[in-house]
Structures are given as structure tokens and as C-alpha cells.
């Protein structure tokens, strides 16, 4: 209890400052490359988890139905099921992209701006700003509890303005496409392929 009381007082007084994380280089699955993994302190993880509990229900109302990543009660199997459904509706195009070092590439000021639209309590904004400002490249890592809620928040304005390229630039500094599939096979083959996808079970 003494530990939690100390964290509570830091947050109430707005004196909370995230501590440097312990870093480890771990192998990427199916690759010889390594990725940086940051391990936050116990105190910082408590703050991160608390912020996620506050922010998640607020922003869930803004997230679009097509968004599945890092959201409660949504699984990869649900996304596959939607892709399956789209394949039966004569959708012909697939675009697959990956943002390398996703959290490092986010424009942090834009994420804070999105949070500030819905949250005015400085006791929430202050630690959120401090945690979002951490950068893996500066010796602190983006691997933490905060990412599952911050990553979807960063895409809110993109979903709201899907045809406005400037909205993408506002949220992300850079995105790197790793693979692009220009077209799906004819509908009959699409149905045959998607029928073999893993189901919800």
C-alpha cells in the first residue's frame, strides 16, 4: 500500500516523471534481426495501466468498426472473418502495409492533441504526455502497456478523414510499406482461399 500511496501522490502533485527503462535486444520471430525491448519500472507500469483504464472507455466510442488492433473483445479471428465477408462482396483490392518502429514514427504532439480533445483533466494529461514522449531511440522504449491504447488513438483522425492525405501526415511522421498486394484473384478463387482461413474457434 505504501508503494501505491507514493504513486498516487506523485500523480496528484503532477510530479510524476517516467524513469529510464531497462533495455534488451531480442530476436524477431522468423528473422535473424534483433528488436529493442524496453522493460519499464514497476511504478511506471502501474501508471501506464491506470491511464489505459481511464482512456480506453473514452476512446472506444471513436474507434471505427474496421479497427481491430489492441482493442478489447476483438481478436485476429474477427478481422479474418470480416476479410472473408468482404471477399464475398466482390471487393477486389488488398493493401497490406506495415509501419516500421510504429510508436517511434508517431507524431507525439498529434497524439496528445487527440487525447486533449476528449480529456481536460490535467492529472490525466500530464502523465499521458510524459509517457508518450518517451522514445526508444533516446534510450527509452515504446514497448509498454501504453501502446495498446495509444496506437488506436493515433489512428482516430486518419479514420475520420480517410480521403485526406494531410490527416495522415498530422498523425504519423513516416510510414514504410513492406509489401503490397495489388489485386485479389477472381471472386471464385477468393471464396475458395478465404474458406480455408482459420475460423473463430
N, C-alpha and C positions, 0 to 999 in steps of 0.2 A: 504493500500500500504506500509506503514511503516513496518508492520509485514513481508510482503513478501520480502521487501528490506533487512531486517535483516537476514532472512533465506538465501537469495541469497549470502550475504556477508560471512556468515558462511561457505557455501559450496565452494565459490570461494577461500577462505583462508584456506580451509581444516581444519577448526576449529570446524566443527560440531561434537558434541558428543550426542548420544541419551540420553534422560532423563529417569529415572525410570518410569515405568508405574503404573497406579492405578490398583490394582488387586481386582477382585471379584470372589467368588466361586458361580457358578450357577449349577443347577441340569441338569444332562444329560437326554435327551429325553428318556422316557420309562425306566428310571432307578432311583434308589434311590441314586446313586453315584453323586458326585459333580465334576465339572471340573473347572480349573483355567481359568479365562478370564482376559486378560490384556487390559487396555484401554490406548493407547499411548497419549501423549500430542498433541495438535493441530499442533504444529511445526513439530513434528516427523511424523505425518500423512501426512503433506504436502510433506516432503522429501520422504517418502515411496511411495506416489502416483506418484511423479515425477520420481523416479527411475523405477517404474513399466512401465511408459510411454516410458522410454528410452530402457529398457531391453526387453520388450515384443516383439516388432517387430524384434529385432535382433535374439532372440532365437526361435521364431516361426518357422524359417526355419529349425531348428534342431529337433523339436518335431515330433515324428512319428504319422502317421495317427491313430494308435490304442490308442493314448493318448487323453483322453477326459477331465480329471480333470483340473479345473481352467484355461480353455482356451477360448478365445473369440469366439463367434458364435458356440460353441459346448455345447450341453445340455445332460442331463442324458438320454433323449429320443433317442438321436442319438446313444449313447452307447448301449442302449437296442435294437435298430434297427440292429446294427452290430452283436450283440449276436444272434438275431433272424436269420440273414443271415447265420451266422456260423453254427447254428443248422440245417440248411437245407443242409449244405455241408458235413455232416457226421463227424463233429467234435464230439468226444465222451467224452472229459475230461474237467472238470471245476476246476479251482483252485482259491479259494477265500481267500484273506489274508488281514490283517489289521496291520498297523504299529502303535502301541500304542504311544501316545505323539510324533507324527511323526516329528515335527520340532525339538524337543529336541533330537531325536535319529539321526538326520542327522550329518554327519561328516562335520562340517562347513568349514574346510580347503579344503575339496574336492569340495564343492560348489563354494568357492572362486576361486579355480583352474579352474573350468569350466567357470566361468564368465570371468576370466583373459584370456582365450583362444580367446575370441571374443571381449573383451573390453580392451583398453590400456590406456584410459584417466583416470588419477589418480583422477580427480574431480568426476568421477563416481565410481571408485573402492573404494575410501576412505570411503564414506558414506555407500556403499554397505557392505563393510567389517564390519563397525561399527554396522550396523543393523542386519546382520546375526549373529554376535557374541552375541547378546542378548539371554539370556536363561531364560526360565520360572522358572527353578529350583533355579536360583540365585536371584529370586525376580523380574525378568523382564520376560515379556511374549512373546511367539511366535505368539500370536493371533494379526495379523495386516494386513495391506494392502500388505506387502511384501510377505506374504506366497503364494498368488495365482501365482506369477511369480517364486519365489524361489523353490517351491515344484516341478514344472515340470522340472526346470533346474537341480535339484538334480538327476533326473532320466535319464538325457541325456546319460551319459556314460553307464548306465545299458541297455538302449535301443540299444546303439551302439554295445554292446558286450553281447548279450543275453545268450550266451553259456559259458561265462567266469565268474566263481564264484568270482574271485578276484575283478572284477569291482563292484560287489555288496558290498564287504567289503570296497572298497575305498570310496563309497558314503555314506553308512549307517553303523553306528556302530552296530546296532542291529535291528532285526525285529521280531515281535511276531505274529505268525499265530493264529488267533482266531477261525477260522472254515475252514474245508477243505471238499470239496465235491468230492470224488474220481471219480465218473463216472455219466454221464447222463443216463437216461433211453434210451431204443431203439429209433431209429430215428422217428418212427411214434408218439411215446408219446412226444418226444421233440417238434415236429411240433405242436402237439395239445396244449402243455403248452405254447410255445412261441407265439402262435397265440392269446393267452389271455393277453399278455403283453401290457402295455399302449402304444399307438401309438404316433406319433409326435404331434398330436393335444391334 
